[in-house]
Amino acid sequence: MNATVIWKQRMSFEGKSDSGFSVSLGTSPEVGGDNDGFRPLELLLIGLAGCTAMDVISILQKKKQEVTGFEVQVQSEQAADHPKVFTHILIEYIVEGKNIDQSAVERSVQLSTEKYCPAHAMLRQAVAIESKITIKPQN
């Protein structure tokens, strides 16, 4: 897997990967940017959320859970001083559906965070990561 970041202007960049997709990177005007793209650390959180989300929904489908809605929200805290690393991450798994089995969701999250998700495996070596599960029953 490879990635390239190409400078466009000021503090604007375009990121590209082997998959052929691209993403705009930018920053706020306070640091010379134009608010025209994702901040790099935002992409780390999105990558973490996407990685674990794909695992969990795949496992829940294999467990025949009737999921009608699924969302992963990631909240982070950062150090006040540079390099302003993440000091804490909370991942909330919000599962909506009919007859959702709490233990099936818990096991799916456990498998993702302990076995399958490489983003989680890398980040947990540097920062404390907590998980929270919210189930929204549907009639």
Sequence and secondary structure as in RCSB ss.txt:
>XXXX:A:sequence
MNATVIWKQRMSFEGKSDSGFSVSLGTSPEVGGDNDGFRPLELLLIGLAGCTAMDVISILQKKKQEVTGFEVQVQ
SEQAADHPKVFTHILIEYIVEGKNIDQSAVERSVQLSTEKYCPAHAMLRQAVAIESKITIKPQN
>XXXX:A:secstr
  EEEEEEETTEEEEEETTS EEEE   GGGT  S SB HHHHHHHHHHHHHHHHHHHHHHHTT EEEEEEEEEE
EEE SSTT  EEEEEEEEEEEEES  HHHHHHHHHHIIIII HHHHHHTTTSEEEEEEEEEE  
